[in-house]
């Protein structure tokens, strides 16, 4: 029983953390219809910024905020390359993702791995110190869930504002945004900034859980996040009261659950990336299949 509780705790811990990234990718992929590959670079960016700041003695919560800002700036660059310089969305993301490798190395002063063991993190300072002894062992789960909930509430509130409505319109109907005397290109840049900011924040939180930063940790993050969004929105699309951000988080938890189940069944870690690709492929094919089914149901037969 203790083993099962430990496995479930780990699933939800990382599910909540990756859920923050999934909410960000939901903005770029679903709302903006932008396949943003720079996620693979901004995730380790958040880790490296956090590790560098905590090593220097900075407050861990401040490191989270700075990591979000750094990721947002990287997202802005992706948007500027696409909107202002007319580079395609895929190439814009690849360019930023490639550049982030050197940026991350510069932040960590040339080290591929930067540990910060026994330093202050969000998991051993602040709110954690007032938790009862009986729940201290679940502190990572509690803090990760709290951070995810804060991001979700803020994002839901933002999407209800005029700027948020214009952001959603920019992905579906750019002409409408133009008719409102707003620049759809600028809205795209804002959306990419939010998406990459959330991705870097997720990297920051994960690095504080592991007490180290690794510049190679971003490999496959775009697959993980896209699969999480697709799984969540496909399974719960008919649940009207559930917000899309909630779907993205649950999708991340389900995705993590699939990975853990495979590992428990004896899958070697060398094949983990293949499994990630397979899960994403299945999610993508299933999403396309159910989307076609829904479109057929909505088509009314012609009356003679």
N, C-alpha and C positions, 0 to 999 in steps of 0.2 A: 504493500500500500504506500509506503514512504517513497518507494522508487517511482510509482505512478504519479504521486503528487509532485515529486521533483521534476519529472518529465513535463507535466502540464505547466508547472511554474515557469520552466525554461521556455516553453512554447509561447506562453502569454507575455513573458518579459520581452523576448525578441520580436514577437508579433506586434506588441504595442510600439516598439521602437521603429520597426520597419513600416508600421502603419502610418507614422508621421511622414515618412518618405513617400508612401503610397498616396497619401492625400495630396502631396505636392505634385506628384506625377499625374494624378487625376486632373489637376488644373491644366497642365501642359498637354496631356494626351487626349482627355475626353472633352474638356472645355474649349481649349485652344486648337485642338486637332493638330498638334505639333509633336512629332516623334523626337523627343529631346534626348539625344545620346550623351549630352554633357553630364548627365546624372552620374555616369561612371567616374567622372572626375571630381564632381562637387561633393560626393559622399566622402571620399578620403580627404578632401579639402577641409571639411568640418572636423574630421579626426585630427588632422595635423595642426590646425589652428588651435584646437582645444589642448592637445598635448603640449604644444609650445608654450601656451599661456599658463597652464597649470604647472609646468616645470619651472616657469619663471616666478611662480608664487601668486598668480592671479586667482580671483574668486571663480570657482567652477561655474556658477550660474552666469557670471559675466562672460565666461568663455563660450557658453551656449549661445548667448546673444551675439557675440562677435562672429561666431561660426555661421550663424544665420545670415548676418550682414555680408560676410565674405561669399557665401553661396549665392546670395541675391545679386551681388556684383557680377559674379561669373555668369549667372543667368541673364543679366542685362547685356553682357558682351555677346552671348549667343543670340539674343534678340536683335542687337544692333547689326551683327553680321548678316542676319537674315533680312531685316527690315530696311536698313539703310544701305548696306552694300550689296543687297540682292543675291546673297549666297543662299543656296537651297537649305531647307531646314535640316536635312540629314548631315550635310557637309558642315553647317554651322556648329552643330553639336559635336561632330567629330573633331573639328578644329579646337574647340574649347576643351574637350576631353583630353586631347593630346597635349595642349599647353598646360593643363592642370598637373600633369606628371612632373614637369620641371618646376612649376610653382610649389607643389607640395614638397619636393626635394629641397627647394630653397628654404621653405618654412622650417623643415626639420634639420636644416644645415647638413644636407647630404646623406642623412641616415634614412634607410628604407623603413626601419622600425624605430619608433621613439617611445620607450616605456616611461611611465611615471608612477611606479608602484609606491604605495604608502603615502600618497599625496591626498590632499583634500579633493573630494569629488561631490557631485550632487547626491551621491548615494551614502555618504558618511558625514555630511554636514547639514546645517539648516534644519529643515522639517524632520529629517530622520532622527535627530537627537531627542525629539519629544515623543517619538513612537514608543509604545510599551515594549518591554522586553519580549513579550510573547509573540510579537509580530515583526521583530527586528530581522528575522531570517527571510521575511518577505519584502524587505525594504526596496530591493531593486524592482520588484513587481509593482509596488505601490507608487514609487516615484516615476517609473516609466509610464504607468497608467495615468498618473496625474499630468505629466508632461503632454502625453497624447491627447488627453481630454482638454487641456488648455488650448492646444493648437487647433483641435477640432471646433471648439466653441468660437474661437477667434475667426477661423475660416468661414464657418457658417454665418457668423454675423457680418463678415465682410461681403460675402456673396449676396447678402440682402441689401447692401447699400447701392447707391446709384453707380458707383465705380464697379462694384461686383456685377451688377446687371449688365453694364456695358462690356465687361470682360467676357461674360458668357455670350453676349451678342456678337462680339468680335470673332468668336469661333464659328458661330452659325450663320451670321448675316452681317458681314462687314459694311454693306451698304447702309444698313440701319444705323450703325455707329457713326458713319459719315454724315447721315442726315441729321444726327444729333449734334453736329459740329464738333465731333471728337475724332481723333486720329486712331483708326483701328491698329495701325502699326505700333503706336505707343501702348495700346492696351495689350498687345501681344508681348511687348517687352516687360510690362508689369506682371503679366501672367507667368512668364518664364522666370522672372526674379523671385516671385512667390514660390514657385515650384522648386527651384534650385535652393532657395533659402531653407525650405522644409527638409530637403535632402541633406544639406550640410548639417542642419540641426540634428537629424537622425544619426548622422555620423559622429557628431559631437557626443551625443548621449551614449552611443554604443562604445565609443572609445573610453568613456569614463566607467562604463561597466567592466570593460576588459583591462582598464588601466594601461592602455598602450594605443599607439596609432600605427597603422600599417598602410603605406601608400598603394599597395596592391589590393587592398580590401574593396575597392570600387568595382573590380571586375565582376560582371554579371549583375550588378545592381539594377541596371535598366531592365533586364529580363525579370528579375524578382519583383520590381515595382509594377511593371506593366502587367505581369501575370496576376498580381494581387488585385489590381484595379479591375481587370477583366473578369476574374473569378467572382469578386464581390458584386460587381454590377450585373453579371449574368445570372447568378443564383438569386439575388434579391431584387431584381428589376421590377417585379410585380408587387413588391411590398411598398405600398404607397407612402406609408408613414415614415419609412426609413430614409434618411438623408444619404446622399452619395458619398459623403465623407465617412459615414459609418460603414457603408458597404466596402469602401477601400480598406478600412482598418480590419474588418472581419475577413476580407479576402487575404490580407497579409497573414492573419492568424491561421487561416486554412492552409495557405501555402507553406508556412513554417511547419504546420502539423504534418503535411505530406512528406516534407524533407526528414523530419524527425522519425516518422514511421518507417521510412525506407532505411534510415540508419539503424534503427532498432532491429530491423529484419536482417541486418548483416551486410548492407551495401557498403563497399569500401569507399572511403572518403575521396579517393582519386576519381570516382565516377559521379561526384556530387554535382559538378557543372553540367554533365550530360543529363542528369535527372532534372535539374532546373530548366534546361532547354526543352525536355520532354513535357514537363508540366505546363510550361508556357505554350507549347504547341497544342497540347490537348485543350487548354483554356481558350486559345485563339480559335481553333476549329469549332469547338462547342459554341462559342459566342457567335461565330458566323452562321452556324447551323440554326441556332435558336432565333437569331435576328431574321433569317430568311423565313422561318416559320411564322414569326409575328407579322412580317410584312404580308405574307400570303393571307393570314387571317383578316388583315385590315383591308384587303382588296375586295371591293364589292362587285358581285357579278353584274355584267351589263344587262340591262333590261331592254328587250326588243319592243 
